Amino acid sequence: MLKLYKAGPSPFVRKVEVFLHEAGLSETTQIVPVQSNPLAGDPVLMAANPVGKIPVLETESGQMLFDSGVICRYLDQRENLGFCPADNWHLLTLAASAEAMLAAMISMSYEARFRPDAFQFEPWVEGQWAKTSCLLDAFEGPWVRDLDGPFNIAQITLVCALGFLDFRHAKRNWRDNRPALAEWFKNISTRPSLVATEPK
């Protein structure tokens, strides 16, 4: 049986969960709940991944796979999903761009959740938002037409990023002046695997 180590509404975990749903493996994958934050390591998580980050996927043979990108590629090849084409460099660049957006948003969240108020650095937060905003504009503009087509890793990563924006940073109103991206997100979010993994 596969085991997925997860904590809270992580968008990186959600990426993996989407792959599990699409592969029909979600019902037979054991969830191992762990604690994950940048200040203290969970012994169970640290034993699975020395870096102490989620997600971690434990295979039937006991191999520990970590980093959401590695896990998604593993599931894609294992189940022949076709979501991660090895030679579509533009699509993989879009996926990496959405991943960079996620990293910036996580950094914003950590500043607010784990740094004492007196030490929070607002220019850092706004710098991370500037990166996110630039990427949102790119997806609204020249990249939006590239989001159509068969379900793929770029779409999955972008949905996880936009869903996390709604969940943790709703006051940023990312839909303002981005009608094409907002419409795309609304339409694709009805896919069963995305409904089932929506952050709560």
PANUGU-700206 format. One record per residue (C-alpha): residue number from 1; residue in one letter; x, y, z. Coordinates in nm, 4 decimals. Layout:
BEGIN
<r><n>NUM</n><res>A</res><c1>X</c1><c2>Y</c2><c3>Z</c3></r>
...
//
This chain:
BEGIN
<r><n>1</n><res>M</res><c1>0.0000</c1><c2>0.0000</c2><c3>0.0000</c3></r>
<r><n>2</n><res>L</res><c1>0.1175</c1><c2>0.3509</c2><c3>-0.0786</c3></r>
<r><n>3</n><res>K</res><c1>0.1498</c1><c2>0.5930</c2><c3>0.2129</c3></r>
<r><n>4</n><res>L</res><c1>0.1233</c1><c2>0.9712</c2><c3>0.1801</c3></r>
<r><n>5</n><res>Y</res><c1>0.2710</c1><c2>1.1861</c2><c3>0.4558</c3></r>
<r><n>6</n><res>K</res><c1>0.0764</c1><c2>1.5128</c2><c3>0.4683</c3></r>
<r><n>7</n><res>A</res><c1>-0.0020</c1><c2>1.8069</c2><c3>0.6925</c3></r>
<r><n>8</n><res>G</res><c1>-0.2781</c1><c2>2.0626</c2><c3>0.6599</c3></r>
<r><n>9</n><res>P</res><c1>-0.3920</c1><c2>2.2202</c2><c3>0.3328</c3></r>
<r><n>10</n><res>S</res><c1>-0.0516</c1><c2>2.2148</c2><c3>0.1623</c3></r>
<r><n>11</n><res>P</res><c1>-0.0720</c1><c2>2.2964</c2><c3>-0.2107</c3></r>
<r><n>12</n><res>F</res><c1>0.2304</c1><c2>2.0741</c2><c3>-0.2692</c3></r>
<r><n>13</n><res>V</res><c1>0.0478</c1><c2>1.7812</c2><c3>-0.1101</c3></r>
<r><n>14</n><res>R</res><c1>-0.2593</c1><c2>1.8694</c2><c3>-0.3145</c3></r>
<r><n>15</n><res>K</res><c1>-0.0622</c1><c2>1.8233</c2><c3>-0.6369</c3></r>
<r><n>16</n><res>V</res><c1>0.0171</c1><c2>1.4664</c2><c3>-0.5348</c3></r>
<r><n>17</n><res>E</res><c1>-0.3396</c1><c2>1.4017</c2><c3>-0.4213</c3></r>
<r><n>18</n><res>V</res><c1>-0.4685</c1><c2>1.5101</c2><c3>-0.7632</c3></r>
<r><n>19</n><res>F</res><c1>-0.2423</c1><c2>1.2522</c2><c3>-0.9277</c3></r>
<r><n>20</n><res>L</res><c1>-0.3610</c1><c2>0.9852</c2><c3>-0.6830</c3></r>
<r><n>21</n><res>H</res><c1>-0.7258</c1><c2>1.0660</c2><c3>-0.7599</c3></r>
<r><n>22</n><res>E</res><c1>-0.6665</c1><c2>1.0645</c2><c3>-1.1339</c3></r>
<r><n>23</n><res>A</res><c1>-0.4922</c1><c2>0.7282</c2><c3>-1.1056</c3></r>
<r><n>24</n><res>G</res><c1>-0.7697</c1><c2>0.5766</c2><c3>-0.8936</c3></r>
<r><n>25</n><res>L</res><c1>-0.5299</c1><c2>0.5296</c2><c3>-0.6019</c3></r>
<r><n>26</n><res>S</res><c1>-0.6684</c1><c2>0.7758</c2><c3>-0.3486</c3></r>
<r><n>27</n><res>E</res><c1>-0.8931</c1><c2>0.5230</c2><c3>-0.1725</c3></r>
<r><n>28</n><res>T</res><c1>-0.6125</c1><c2>0.2713</c2><c3>-0.1293</c3></r>
<r><n>29</n><res>T</res><c1>-0.3395</c1><c2>0.5151</c2><c3>-0.0238</c3></r>
<r><n>30</n><res>Q</res><c1>-0.2857</c1><c2>0.5396</c2><c3>0.3511</c3></r>
<r><n>31</n><res>I</res><c1>-0.2636</c1><c2>0.8946</c2><c3>0.4834</c3></r>
<r><n>32</n><res>V</res><c1>0.0048</c1><c2>0.9502</c2><c3>0.7478</c3></r>
<r><n>33</n><res>P</res><c1>-0.0720</c1><c2>1.2807</c2><c3>0.9265</c3></r>
<r><n>34</n><res>V</res><c1>0.2389</c1><c2>1.4709</c2><c3>1.0381</c3></r>
<r><n>35</n><res>Q</res><c1>0.3244</c1><c2>1.8172</c2><c3>1.1662</c3></r>
<r><n>36</n><res>S</res><c1>0.5190</c1><c2>2.0404</c2><c3>0.9311</c3></r>
<r><n>37</n><res>N</res><c1>0.6474</c1><c2>2.3899</c2><c3>0.9993</c3></r>
<r><n>38</n><res>P</res><c1>0.9812</c1><c2>2.5696</c2><c3>0.9531</c3></r>
<r><n>39</n><res>L</res><c1>1.0523</c1><c2>2.5929</c2><c3>1.3267</c3></r>
<r><n>40</n><res>A</res><c1>1.0216</c1><c2>2.2378</c2><c3>1.4580</c3></r>
<r><n>41</n><res>G</res><c1>1.0623</c1><c2>1.8974</c2><c3>1.2990</c3></r>
<r><n>42</n><res>D</res><c1>0.8146</c1><c2>1.6138</c2><c3>1.3437</c3></r>
<r><n>43</n><res>P</res><c1>1.0155</c1><c2>1.2961</c2><c3>1.4267</c3></r>
<r><n>44</n><res>V</res><c1>0.7914</c1><c2>1.0847</c2><c3>1.2015</c3></r>
<r><n>45</n><res>L</res><c1>0.8350</c1><c2>1.3254</c2><c3>0.9116</c3></r>
<r><n>46</n><res>M</res><c1>1.2087</c1><c2>1.3666</c2><c3>0.9713</c3></r>
<r><n>47</n><res>A</res><c1>1.2507</c1><c2>0.9897</c2><c3>0.9619</c3></r>
<r><n>48</n><res>A</res><c1>1.0771</c1><c2>0.9828</c2><c3>0.6239</c3></r>
<r><n>49</n><res>N</res><c1>1.2464</c1><c2>1.2927</c2><c3>0.4808</c3></r>
<r><n>50</n><res>P</res><c1>1.5574</c1><c2>1.4368</c2><c3>0.6509</c3></r>
<r><n>51</n><res>V</res><c1>1.4644</c1><c2>1.7858</c2><c3>0.5269</c3></r>
<r><n>52</n><res>G</res><c1>1.1368</c1><c2>1.7612</c2><c3>0.7200</c3></r>
<r><n>53</n><res>K</res><c1>0.9186</c1><c2>1.8763</c2><c3>0.4321</c3></r>
<r><n>54</n><res>I</res><c1>0.5954</c1><c2>1.7427</c2><c3>0.2889</c3></r>
<r><n>55</n><res>P</res><c1>0.4778</c1><c2>1.5637</c2><c3>0.0885</c3></r>
<r><n>56</n><res>V</res><c1>0.6473</c1><c2>1.2272</c2><c3>0.1202</c3></r>
<r><n>57</n><res>L</res><c1>0.5223</c1><c2>0.9195</c2><c3>-0.0638</c3></r>
<r><n>58</n><res>E</res><c1>0.6224</c1><c2>0.5791</c2><c3>0.0700</c3></r>
<r><n>59</n><res>T</res><c1>0.6037</c1><c2>0.3071</c2><c3>-0.1928</c3></r>
<r><n>60</n><res>E</res><c1>0.4976</c1><c2>-0.0516</c2><c3>-0.1328</c3></r>
<r><n>61</n><res>S</res><c1>0.8655</c1><c2>-0.1480</c2><c3>-0.1098</c3></r>
<r><n>62</n><res>G</res><c1>0.9307</c1><c2>0.1129</c2><c3>0.1598</c3></r>
<r><n>63</n><res>Q</res><c1>1.1133</c1><c2>0.3613</c2><c3>-0.0633</c3></r>
<r><n>64</n><res>M</res><c1>1.0623</c1><c2>0.7222</c2><c3>0.0448</c3></r>
<r><n>65</n><res>L</res><c1>1.0005</c1><c2>0.9702</c2><c3>-0.2352</c3></r>
<r><n>66</n><res>F</res><c1>0.9920</c1><c2>1.3411</c2><c3>-0.1596</c3></r>
<r><n>67</n><res>D</res><c1>0.9487</c1><c2>1.6699</c2><c3>-0.3390</c3></r>
<r><n>68</n><res>S</res><c1>0.6080</c1><c2>1.6983</c2><c3>-0.5015</c3></r>
<r><n>69</n><res>G</res><c1>0.7602</c1><c2>1.7169</c2><c3>-0.8492</c3></r>
<r><n>70</n><res>V</res><c1>0.9439</c1><c2>1.3869</c2><c3>-0.8027</c3></r>
<r><n>71</n><res>I</res><c1>0.6351</c1><c2>1.2169</c2><c3>-0.6612</c3></r>
<r><n>72</n><res>C</res><c1>0.4125</c1><c2>1.3433</c2><c3>-0.9425</c3></r>
<r><n>73</n><res>R</res><c1>0.6568</c1><c2>1.2186</c2><c3>-1.2070</c3></r>
<r><n>74</n><res>Y</res><c1>0.6735</c1><c2>0.8818</c2><c3>-1.0288</c3></r>
<r><n>75</n><res>L</res><c1>0.2940</c1><c2>0.8450</c2><c3>-1.0270</c3></r>
<r><n>76</n><res>D</res><c1>0.2704</c1><c2>0.9691</c2><c3>-1.3848</c3></r>
<r><n>77</n><res>Q</res><c1>0.5096</c1><c2>0.7029</c2><c3>-1.5098</c3></r>
<r><n>78</n><res>R</res><c1>0.3835</c1><c2>0.4287</c2><c3>-1.2802</c3></r>
<r><n>79</n><res>E</res><c1>0.0201</c1><c2>0.4733</c2><c3>-1.3842</c3></r>
<r><n>80</n><res>N</res><c1>0.0875</c1><c2>0.5910</c2><c3>-1.7431</c3></r>
<r><n>81</n><res>L</res><c1>-0.1173</c1><c2>0.9102</c2><c3>-1.6896</c3></r>
<r><n>82</n><res>G</res><c1>0.0619</c1><c2>1.1209</c2><c3>-1.9487</c3></r>
<r><n>83</n><res>F</res><c1>0.0427</c1><c2>1.4396</c2><c3>-1.7401</c3></r>
<r><n>84</n><res>C</res><c1>0.4207</c1><c2>1.5057</c2><c3>-1.7436</c3></r>
<r><n>85</n><res>P</res><c1>0.5476</c1><c2>1.4862</c2><c3>-2.1028</c3></r>
<r><n>86</n><res>A</res><c1>0.9250</c1><c2>1.4708</c2><c3>-2.0895</c3></r>
<r><n>87</n><res>D</res><c1>0.9875</c1><c2>1.6678</c2><c3>-2.4097</c3></r>
<r><n>88</n><res>N</res><c1>0.7281</c1><c2>1.9483</c2><c3>-2.3871</c3></r>
<r><n>89</n><res>W</res><c1>0.9610</c1><c2>2.2160</c2><c3>-2.2556</c3></r>
<r><n>90</n><res>H</res><c1>0.7056</c1><c2>2.4977</c2><c3>-2.2752</c3></r>
<r><n>91</n><res>L</res><c1>0.4520</c1><c2>2.3041</c2><c3>-2.0692</c3></r>
<r><n>92</n><res>L</res><c1>0.7191</c1><c2>2.2132</c2><c3>-1.8133</c3></r>
<r><n>93</n><res>T</res><c1>0.8213</c1><c2>2.5801</c2><c3>-1.7981</c3></r>
<r><n>94</n><res>L</res><c1>0.4607</c1><c2>2.6764</c2><c3>-1.7239</c3></r>
<r><n>95</n><res>A</res><c1>0.4525</c1><c2>2.4153</c2><c3>-1.4477</c3></r>
<r><n>96</n><res>A</res><c1>0.7782</c1><c2>2.5504</c2><c3>-1.3032</c3></r>
<r><n>97</n><res>S</res><c1>0.6363</c1><c2>2.9042</c2><c3>-1.3151</c3></r>
<r><n>98</n><res>A</res><c1>0.3284</c1><c2>2.7989</c2><c3>-1.1197</c3></r>
<r><n>99</n><res>E</res><c1>0.5603</c1><c2>2.6181</c2><c3>-0.8766</c3></r>
<r><n>100</n><res>A</res><c1>0.7581</c1><c2>2.9419</c2><c3>-0.8286</c3></r>
<r><n>101</n><res>M</res><c1>0.4308</c1><c2>3.1188</c2><c3>-0.7536</c3></r>
<r><n>102</n><res>L</res><c1>0.3573</c1><c2>2.8606</c2><c3>-0.4856</c3></r>
<r><n>103</n><res>A</res><c1>0.7006</c1><c2>2.9058</c2><c3>-0.3293</c3></r>
<r><n>104</n><res>A</res><c1>0.6487</c1><c2>3.2832</c2><c3>-0.3091</c3></r>
<r><n>105</n><res>M</res><c1>0.3055</c1><c2>3.2416</c2><c3>-0.1503</c3></r>
<r><n>106</n><res>I</res><c1>0.4349</c1><c2>2.9929</c2><c3>0.1073</c3></r>
<r><n>107</n><res>S</res><c1>0.7057</c1><c2>3.2427</c2><c3>0.1971</c3></r>
<r><n>108</n><res>M</res><c1>0.4397</c1><c2>3.5109</c2><c3>0.2466</c3></r>
<r><n>109</n><res>S</res><c1>0.2380</c1><c2>3.2779</c2><c3>0.4674</c3></r>
<r><n>110</n><res>Y</res><c1>0.5377</c1><c2>3.1810</c2><c3>0.6805</c3></r>
<r><n>111</n><res>E</res><c1>0.6242</c1><c2>3.5455</c2><c3>0.7433</c3></r>
<r><n>112</n><res>A</res><c1>0.2770</c1><c2>3.6038</c2><c3>0.8885</c3></r>
<r><n>113</n><res>R</res><c1>0.2330</c1><c2>3.2729</c2><c3>1.0708</c3></r>
<r><n>114</n><res>F</res><c1>0.5732</c1><c2>3.2042</c2><c3>1.2232</c3></r>
<r><n>115</n><res>R</res><c1>0.7599</c1><c2>3.5324</c2><c3>1.2623</c3></r>
<r><n>116</n><res>P</res><c1>0.6660</c1><c2>3.7491</c2><c3>1.5641</c3></r>
<r><n>117</n><res>D</res><c1>0.4795</c1><c2>4.0665</c2><c3>1.4708</c3></r>
<r><n>118</n><res>A</res><c1>0.7673</c1><c2>4.2899</c2><c3>1.5773</c3></r>
<r><n>119</n><res>F</res><c1>1.0040</c1><c2>4.1143</c2><c3>1.3359</c3></r>
<r><n>120</n><res>Q</res><c1>0.7826</c1><c2>4.0823</c2><c3>1.0299</c3></r>
<r><n>121</n><res>F</res><c1>0.9327</c1><c2>4.2525</c2><c3>0.7253</c3></r>
<r><n>122</n><res>E</res><c1>0.6588</c1><c2>4.3940</c2><c3>0.5046</c3></r>
<r><n>123</n><res>P</res><c1>0.8886</c1><c2>4.4722</c2><c3>0.2076</c3></r>
<r><n>124</n><res>W</res><c1>0.9762</c1><c2>4.1016</c2><c3>0.1950</c3></r>
<r><n>125</n><res>V</res><c1>0.6086</c1><c2>4.0067</c2><c3>0.1816</c3></r>
<r><n>126</n><res>E</res><c1>0.5359</c1><c2>4.2626</c2><c3>-0.0892</c3></r>
<r><n>127</n><res>G</res><c1>0.8385</c1><c2>4.1469</c2><c3>-0.2851</c3></r>
<r><n>128</n><res>Q</res><c1>0.7007</c1><c2>3.7920</c2><c3>-0.2853</c3></r>
<r><n>129</n><res>W</res><c1>0.3603</c1><c2>3.9218</c2><c3>-0.3893</c3></r>
<r><n>130</n><res>A</res><c1>0.5211</c1><c2>4.1185</c2><c3>-0.6748</c3></r>
<r><n>131</n><res>K</res><c1>0.6662</c1><c2>3.7931</c2><c3>-0.8098</c3></r>
<r><n>132</n><res>T</res><c1>0.3298</c1><c2>3.6228</c2><c3>-0.7763</c3></r>
<r><n>133</n><res>S</res><c1>0.1488</c1><c2>3.9111</c2><c3>-0.9440</c3></r>
<r><n>134</n><res>C</res><c1>0.3895</c1><c2>3.9129</c2><c3>-1.2393</c3></r>
<r><n>135</n><res>L</res><c1>0.3346</c1><c2>3.5407</c2><c3>-1.2905</c3></r>
<r><n>136</n><res>L</res><c1>-0.0427</c1><c2>3.5845</c2><c3>-1.2676</c3></r>
<r><n>137</n><res>D</res><c1>-0.0228</c1><c2>3.8518</c2><c3>-1.5371</c3></r>
<r><n>138</n><res>A</res><c1>0.1805</c1><c2>3.6197</c2><c3>-1.7586</c3></r>
<r><n>139</n><res>F</res><c1>-0.0817</c1><c2>3.3456</c2><c3>-1.7226</c3></r>
<r><n>140</n><res>E</res><c1>-0.3565</c1><c2>3.5993</c2><c3>-1.7932</c3></r>
<r><n>141</n><res>G</res><c1>-0.1732</c1><c2>3.7264</c2><c3>-2.1005</c3></r>
<r><n>142</n><res>P</res><c1>0.0525</c1><c2>3.5301</c2><c3>-2.3343</c3></r>
<r><n>143</n><res>W</res><c1>0.0229</c1><c2>3.1973</c2><c3>-2.1520</c3></r>
<r><n>144</n><res>V</res><c1>-0.3526</c1><c2>3.1687</c2><c3>-2.1053</c3></r>
<r><n>145</n><res>R</res><c1>-0.4060</c1><c2>3.0080</c2><c3>-2.4460</c3></r>
<r><n>146</n><res>D</res><c1>-0.1524</c1><c2>2.7400</c2><c3>-2.3511</c3></r>
<r><n>147</n><res>L</res><c1>-0.3669</c1><c2>2.6240</c2><c3>-2.0586</c3></r>
<r><n>148</n><res>D</res><c1>-0.6159</c1><c2>2.4427</c2><c3>-2.2809</c3></r>
<r><n>149</n><res>G</res><c1>-0.5675</c1><c2>2.0888</c2><c3>-2.4017</c3></r>
<r><n>150</n><res>P</res><c1>-0.5329</c1><c2>1.7543</c2><c3>-2.2228</c3></r>
<r><n>151</n><res>F</res><c1>-0.5013</c1><c2>1.7622</c2><c3>-1.8445</c3></r>
<r><n>152</n><res>N</res><c1>-0.1361</c1><c2>1.8094</c2><c3>-1.7504</c3></r>
<r><n>153</n><res>I</res><c1>0.1135</c1><c2>1.9014</c2><c3>-1.4786</c3></r>
<r><n>154</n><res>A</res><c1>0.1091</c1><c2>2.2739</c2><c3>-1.5651</c3></r>
<r><n>155</n><res>Q</res><c1>-0.2682</c1><c2>2.2912</c2><c3>-1.5201</c3></r>
<r><n>156</n><res>I</res><c1>-0.2537</c1><c2>2.0922</c2><c3>-1.1959</c3></r>
<r><n>157</n><res>T</res><c1>0.0194</c1><c2>2.3098</c2><c3>-1.0451</c3></r>
<r><n>158</n><res>L</res><c1>-0.1542</c1><c2>2.6321</c2><c3>-1.1477</c3></r>
<r><n>159</n><res>V</res><c1>-0.4878</c1><c2>2.5198</c2><c3>-1.0019</c3></r>
<r><n>160</n><res>C</res><c1>-0.3115</c1><c2>2.4368</c2><c3>-0.6750</c3></r>
<r><n>161</n><res>A</res><c1>-0.1495</c1><c2>2.7809</c2><c3>-0.6756</c3></r>
<r><n>162</n><res>L</res><c1>-0.4732</c1><c2>2.9687</c2><c3>-0.7442</c3></r>
<r><n>163</n><res>G</res><c1>-0.6608</c1><c2>2.7567</c2><c3>-0.4918</c3></r>
<r><n>164</n><res>F</res><c1>-0.3969</c1><c2>2.8369</c2><c3>-0.2306</c3></r>
<r><n>165</n><res>L</res><c1>-0.4294</c1><c2>3.2071</c2><c3>-0.3125</c3></r>
<r><n>166</n><res>D</res><c1>-0.8017</c1><c2>3.1830</c2><c3>-0.2397</c3></r>
<r><n>167</n><res>F</res><c1>-0.7376</c1><c2>2.9876</c2><c3>0.0794</c3></r>
<r><n>168</n><res>R</res><c1>-0.4529</c1><c2>3.1873</c2><c3>0.2374</c3></r>
<r><n>169</n><res>H</res><c1>-0.4398</c1><c2>3.5193</c2><c3>0.0516</c3></r>
<r><n>170</n><res>A</res><c1>-0.7964</c1><c2>3.5946</c2><c3>-0.0538</c3></r>
<r><n>171</n><res>K</res><c1>-0.7571</c1><c2>3.9643</c2><c3>0.0300</c3></r>
<r><n>172</n><res>R</res><c1>-0.5126</c1><c2>3.9977</c2><c3>-0.2573</c3></r>
<r><n>173</n><res>N</res><c1>-0.8070</c1><c2>3.9615</c2><c3>-0.5009</c3></r>
<r><n>174</n><res>W</res><c1>-0.6006</c1><c2>3.7906</c2><c3>-0.7694</c3></r>
<r><n>175</n><res>R</res><c1>-0.8990</c1><c2>3.7820</c2><c3>-1.0093</c3></r>
<r><n>176</n><res>D</res><c1>-0.9010</c1><c2>4.1626</c2><c3>-1.0453</c3></r>
<r><n>177</n><res>N</res><c1>-0.8137</c1><c2>4.2528</c2><c3>-1.4059</c3></r>
<r><n>178</n><res>R</res><c1>-0.7539</c1><c2>3.8868</c2><c3>-1.4912</c3></r>
<r><n>179</n><res>P</res><c1>-1.0871</c1><c2>3.7703</c2><c3>-1.6355</c3></r>
<r><n>180</n><res>A</res><c1>-0.9457</c1><c2>3.5038</c2><c3>-1.8678</c3></r>
<r><n>181</n><res>L</res><c1>-0.7478</c1><c2>3.3336</c2><c3>-1.5920</c3></r>
<r><n>182</n><res>A</res><c1>-1.0419</c1><c2>3.3591</c2><c3>-1.3511</c3></r>
<r><n>183</n><res>E</res><c1>-1.2742</c1><c2>3.1973</c2><c3>-1.6065</c3></r>
<r><n>184</n><res>W</res><c1>-1.0241</c1><c2>2.9211</c2><c3>-1.6803</c3></r>
<r><n>185</n><res>F</res><c1>-0.9880</c1><c2>2.8480</c2><c3>-1.3082</c3></r>
<r><n>186</n><res>K</res><c1>-1.3645</c1><c2>2.8410</c2><c3>-1.2577</c3></r>
<r><n>187</n><res>N</res><c1>-1.4153</c1><c2>2.5944</c2><c3>-1.5409</c3></r>
<r><n>188</n><res>I</res><c1>-1.1304</c1><c2>2.3547</c2><c3>-1.4660</c3></r>
<r><n>189</n><res>S</res><c1>-1.2059</c1><c2>2.3482</c2><c3>-1.0920</c3></r>
<r><n>190</n><res>T</res><c1>-1.5161</c1><c2>2.1362</c2><c3>-1.1610</c3></r>
<r><n>191</n><res>R</res><c1>-1.2956</c1><c2>1.8380</c2><c3>-1.2462</c3></r>
<r><n>192</n><res>P</res><c1>-1.3649</c1><c2>1.5666</c2><c3>-0.9833</c3></r>
<r><n>193</n><res>S</res><c1>-1.0027</c1><c2>1.5295</c2><c3>-0.8728</c3></r>
<r><n>194</n><res>L</res><c1>-0.9815</c1><c2>1.9046</c2><c3>-0.8107</c3></r>
<r><n>195</n><res>V</res><c1>-1.3133</c1><c2>1.9178</c2><c3>-0.6268</c3></r>
<r><n>196</n><res>A</res><c1>-1.2030</c1><c2>1.6284</c2><c3>-0.4038</c3></r>
<r><n>197</n><res>T</res><c1>-0.8726</c1><c2>1.7949</c2><c3>-0.3123</c3></r>
<r><n>198</n><res>E</res><c1>-0.9902</c1><c2>2.1556</c2><c3>-0.2643</c3></r>
<r><n>199</n><res>P</res><c1>-0.8203</c1><c2>2.3049</c2><c3>0.0432</c3></r>
<r><n>200</n><res>K</res><c1>-1.0361</c1><c2>2.3326</c2><c3>0.3543</c3></r>
//
